[in-house]
C-alpha cells in the first residue's frame, strides 16, 4: 500500500472567502460539494487544502485526509492493529471509498481511495 497524498482538513465557515484568499497564492478550486471544498496547486496537484463546514456524511469532521492506493488493505491493517475506527469503510456518492480512524493523539484521520479514475 502506498500513500498518494496527505491533505489537512480545515474547519471553516467561509468557504468562498478561503477560495479567494488562497487563490491569491495560486491554489485553484478542484472540488466543491457545498460543505467541503478542495483547493490545489495547478503545477503540483497533490499540494492541497480541504475546507469543511462539517462532514455531512459522517459523525465527526476529520482533521486530515490520507489518500492511499488500497483503502481496503489500509482498513484491514488498522483494524487488525486494534486502532479505533470512528466511521466504518463506506463508498461515497462523489467517487471515494473511505473510513475514519483515530490516531494516538486523538486526531480523526479520513483514509480514502478513489473509486473512479481521477484526471
ROKOL-11861 format. One record per residue: z, y, x of N, C-alpha, C in turn. Coordinates in steps of 0.1 Angstrom, whole numbers. Atoms other than C-alpha are relative to their C-alpha. Example, Ala and Ser with C-alpha at 12.3 -4.5 7.8 and 13.67 -1.06 7.14 Angstrom:
<recs>
    n_c3    n_c2    n_c1   ca_c3   ca_c2   ca_c1    c_c3    c_c2    c_c1
       0     -12       9      78     -45     123       0      12       9
       0     -11      -9      71     -11     137       8      11      -8
</recs>
This chain:
<recs>
    n_c3    n_c2    n_c1   ca_c3   ca_c2   ca_c1    c_c3    c_c2    c_c1
       0     -12       9       0       0       0       0      12       9
       0     -13      -8      -8      35      13       1      12      -9
      -2     -13       8       1      70       2     -13       8       1
      12      -9       1     -28      92      -9       4      15       1
      -4     -14       0      -9     124     -14      15       1      -4
     -13      -3       5      26     139     -19       0      14      -5
       1     -13       7      30     168     -43      13       5      -5
     -12      -4       7      60     189     -51      -2       4     -15
       1      -3      15      66     192     -89      10      12      -2
      -8     -12       2      79     227     -96       2       4     -15
      -2      -4      14      95     236    -129      -4      15      -1
       5     -13       2      80     267    -144      -1       4     -15
       3      -6      14      79     289    -175     -11      10       1
      11     -10      -2      50     309    -161     -12      -7       7
      12       7      -6      20     285    -155     -11       9       4
      11      -9      -3      -7     312    -157       3       9      11
      -4      -9     -10      12     336    -136       0      -6      14
       0       7     -13      17     310    -109     -14      -3       4
      14       2      -3     -20     301    -111      -6      12       7
       5     -12      -5     -29     337    -105       6       3      14
      -7      -3     -13      -3     342     -77      -5      -9      11
       4      10     -10     -12     310     -58     -15       1       2
      14      -2      -2     -49     318     -64      -3      10      11
       1     -10     -11     -44     348     -41       1      -7      14
      -2       8     -12     -35     322     -14     -11     -10       2
      12       9      -2     -67     302     -20       1     -13      -8
      -1      12       8     -54     275     -44      -7       2     -13
       7      -1      13     -75     267     -75       5     -11      -9
      -4       9      10     -66     250    -107      -9     -12      -1
       8      12       0     -78     214    -107       4      -9     -12
      -4       8      12     -58     201    -138       9       9      -8
      -9      -8       8     -41     218    -167       1      -7     -14
      -2       6      13     -26     199    -197       8       9     -10
      -8     -10       8      -8     230    -211      14       0       3
     -14       1      -4      26     217    -199       1      -4      14
       1       3     -14      15     206    -165     -13       4       6
      12      -6      -6      -9     223    -141       1      -3      15
       1       3     -14     -20     213    -106     -10      10       6
       8      -9      -8     -34     237     -80      -3      -7      13
       4       7     -13     -53     225     -49      -8      10       8
       8      -7     -10     -69     239     -18     -14      -6       0
      14       6       0    -107     235     -21      -4      -7      12
       4       6     -12    -111     227      15       8     -12       4
      -9      11      -2     -82     202      15       6      -4     -13
      -5       3      14     -78     188     -20      13      -8      -1
     -13       7       1     -47     168     -11      12      10       2
     -11     -10      -1     -28     201      -4       1       6     -14
      -1      -3      14     -15     206     -39      15       5      -4
     -13      -4       6      13     222     -60      -2      -4     -15
       0       3      14      21     210     -95      11       8      -7
     -10      -8       8      39     232    -121       2      -6     -13
      -3       7      13      56     217    -152      10       9      -8
     -10      -6       9      73     234    -181      10     -11      -3
      -8      12       2      87     199    -188      -9     -12      -1
       9      11       1      73     164    -187       0      -5     -14
       1       3      14      61     158    -222       0     -15      -4
       1      15       3      58     120    -219      11      -8       7
     -11       7      -7      90     112    -200      13       7      -3
     -13      -5       4     127     117    -205       5      11      10
      -4     -10     -10     131     139    -173     -13       6       7
      11      -6      -8     109     162    -152       2      -4      14
      -1       4     -13     102     148    -118       1      11      10
      -2     -10     -11     110     166     -85     -13       0       9
      12       1      -8      79     153     -67      -8     -12      -4
       9      11       3      49     131     -71      -5      -6      13
       6       6     -11      36     105     -47     -11      -9      -6
      11       8       4       2      90     -53      -2     -11      10
       2      12      -9      -3      55     -39     -13      -7      -5
      12       7       3     -33      32     -38       2     -12      -9
      -3      11       8     -15       4     -56      14       2      -7
     -12      -4       6      11      17     -81       8     -13      -5
      -6      12       4      18     -18     -94       9      -7      11
      -7       5     -12      28     -30     -59      12       9       3
     -11      -9      -3      50       1     -54      11      -3     -11
      -9       3      11      67      -6     -88       8     -13       3
      -7      13      -3      74     -42     -78       9       1      12
      -8      -1     -12      87     -33     -44      13       7      -2
     -12      -8       3     111      -7     -57      10      -7      -9
      -9       8       9     124     -29     -85       7     -11       8
      -6      11      -8     129     -58     -60      11       5       9
     -10      -5      -9     148     -35     -38      13       6      -7
     -12      -5       8     172     -25     -66       0      15      -3
       1     -14       3     160      11     -70       2       3     -15
      -2      -4      14     169      29    -102     -13       5      -6
      13      -4       7     138      31    -124       5       9     -12
      -3     -10      10     141      62    -146      -9      -1     -12
      10       2      10     109      56    -165      -9     -12       4
       8      11      -4      91      23    -166     -15       3       2
      14      -1      -2      55      18    -155      -8       1     -13
       8      -2      12      30      31    -181     -13       7       3
      12      -6      -1      -5      42    -185       0      13      -8
       1     -13       7     -11      79    -194     -14       3      -5
      13      -3       6     -39      93    -215      -9       8       9
       9      -9      -9     -51     116    -187      -4      -8      13
       6       8     -11     -60      87    -164       9      -4      12
      -9       5     -10     -29      78    -144       9     -11      -5
     -10      11       3      -6      48    -143      12       5       9
     -11      -5      -7      29      59    -133      14      -5      -4
     -14       3       3      67      53    -132       8      11       7
      -9      -9      -7      97      74    -122      11      -9       6
     -11       7      -7     123      62     -97       9      11       6
      -9      -9      -6     154      79     -84       2      -3      15
      -2       2     -15     157      84     -46      15       0       3
     -14       1      -4     190      80     -27       8      13      -2
      -7     -13       3     198     118     -32      -1       4     -14
       0      -3      14     192     116     -69     -13       7      -5
      13      -6       5     157     132     -70      -8     -10      -8
       9       8       7     133     119     -95     -14       1       5
      14       1      -6     100     107     -80      -9      -6     -10
      11       5       8      69     103    -100     -10      -8       9
       9       8      -8      50      74     -84     -12      -3      -9
      12       2       8      14      72     -96     -12      -5       7
      14       4      -5     -21      58     -92      -9       4     -11
      11      -3      10     -53      69    -109      -6     -12      -5
       7      12       6     -68      45    -134     -15       3      -2
      14      -4       1    -101      64    -134      -3       6      14
       4      -5     -13    -121      74    -103       1      15      -1
       0     -14      -2    -115     109     -91     -12       5       8
      11      -5      -8    -143     131     -77       4       2      14
</recs>
